[in-house]
Amino acid sequence: VHGYLLNQFSMDEYDGNLRVATTVDVWAKKRIQYNNVYVLDGAMETVGKLEKIAKDEKIYSARFMGKRLYMVTFKQIDPFFAIDLSDAKNPKILGELKIPGYSSYLHPYSEDIIIGVGVETEENEWGGATTKGVKISLFNVADPTNPKEIDKMEFGDSGSDSAVLYDHKAFLLDARKDLMVLPLKVVKREK
């Protein structure tokens, strides 16, 4: 398949098929960047594909959940994609949500709620993105054609950090106790 995997959450096995989400990032006369989803059968033959998703962006997080893939790409705005994989031969984008920032880690809370841990951003005067604090988002995907960010919390200002952004093992969720734990380094700027 074309592209590279971000991490272990960019691939999974489901119903006898291997499913992968990749980013293509090459330099020719200019930078070419886009993302793909592939479904391979037991013989490692490509049986389904969805290519050139979110041109000029790369995957920041992905999570396969049953017959769906939830994926975040980023350049300046965070498109959160809900992708249907129920027909392995015809993957398709069901819906997307564009919000500031990005999620580096996606964690299922329930069938309809996904937790995103990442960084809040804002557009700067040069048309780029400036990072702000660590952000936790709750995404409602009950209607995958219209995903929504139903709540968010932001911690600190630019320079704030969490190990969860780089290591999913730093994230703890105990749904029975309604307890979520993540380490934070919070930077507060004087106003």
N, C-alpha and C positions, 0 to 999 in steps of 0.2 A: 504494500500500500504506500501511498505517497505521504510524506511528512514524518514527524516524530511525536512520540507520546510525552505528555507532561509528567505523568506519574502513574502509579498503579490504579488510580481511579479513572484513568482514561481508557481502560479496557475491562472487559468482563466476559464471562461465558454464560450464555442463556439459551436454553432449549437446543443444545447441541451446536450452537454457533458462537464464534468469537466476535465480539463487537469492540471496535476501537474508534477513538476520537483523536485526530491528529492535527498538527499545525504544520503547514508548509511555510518555510521562511528562507528565501534565497535572495542573493544579491546578484543581479545581472547589471544592466545599465542603471537600474533603480531597484529598490527593495520590493520584493513581491511576497506578500503574506496573505494566507487564507487558511481555512480550516475544513476538515473533512470528517465524515463518519462512514465507516466501512463495516459490513457484516460478512464474515467468512464462515464457510461451512466446515465440517469435520476434516475435509481434504485440503483445507486452507485455500480454497478457491473463493474469490470474491463473488458473493451472490447478491449483494445490495450495496448501494453507495449513495451518499449525498455529499457533493463536493462544492468547494468555493463558497463556504459560509463565512460571513463577516470578513470581507476583503479588507486588507490593511490592518487586521487585528490578529491577536493570537489567543489561544486558550489559556485562561487563568485558573479555571477549575472545571471539573466534570464529575458527574455522579450518575451511574446507571442504576435505575430502580425498576425492576421488572421489564415491562414493555416500553419504558421511556428512558430517555437520556436528558438530564438537565446539565446545561453547559453555560459557562460564563466566558465571554471574550472581552477584550478591552483594548482601547487606544486612548479615548478620552471619556467615553460614556460606557457604562457596563450593560451590554446586551445579555440578558438572562434568557436562554433559549429553552423551550420545552420541545423535545423532538420525539416523534412517534416511531417506535421500532416494532410495532405489533405485526407488520408485514415485513419480514426480514429482507425481502427483495425490493421494497420501496420505502426506505426511510423518508420521513418528511418533517419539516418544521411545523409544529402545531401553533406555536405562539412565541412571542418574545416581549420582553419588558426592558425598556431603556431607562436607566437611572444613573445618577452620578456615582462614581466610585467603582469598585469591583470586589468580587468575592474570590479569595484564594482557596477557600475550603468550603465545600457543601456537605451538609450532614442531614440525613433524613430524620425528622422528628416523628412524622406519621406519613401515611400515604398521601396526604394533601398538604403537608407543611414541611418546608425545607429550611434549615438554618444556614445562612451564609456568613462566613467570617472573612473580613477583608479590610479594605481601606476606603475611607470617604475621600472624594476628590472634588475640586471645583475648577471651572475654566479660568485660566489666567489671562492676563492682558495680551499675551502673544498668541492666543488661540490654542495653547496646550492645556495640559491638566496639572494642577498642583495638588499634592497629597495633603490630607488633613489627618484626622485621627483614625484609630482602629474602629471599624464598624461591624456590628452584628445585625443582620437583617433576617426577618421572617418572611419567607415567600409562600404565598398560598397558591397551590397548583391544582386545586379542586377542578377548576376549569382550565385545562392546559392551553386552550386557545387564547386565554386572557390571564396570564400569570400576574400576580399582584404582590408588591412589597407591602405587607399589612402592618409592619412595625419595624423600627430600627432603633439602635442605641449607638451613640458615638462616644468614644473614650479618648480624651486628650486632643492635642493638636499635631501638626506636622512633626515627625520624629517619634511619635508614639509607635509602639510595636507590640507584637505578640508572637510567641513561638508557634502558635497555631498557623500562622501565615506560611510557615515553612515545614512544619512537622505536625501531621494530623494526630499523632499520639499525645500531643499536649492538650488536646480537647477532651473534656469529660462531660458526658451527659447521662444523668440518671433520671429518666422520665418518670419512674415510680415516685421519686421524691421531688419532682419538679426542680431539679438541681442541674445547673450548667456551670462548669468551671473552666476558665482559661486564664493562663498567666498574661499579665499586661505590664508593659512599661509605658507609663503615662507621662507625656511631656505637656506642660502647660506654658503657653506663651503669654508674656505680659501684654496687656492691651493698651 
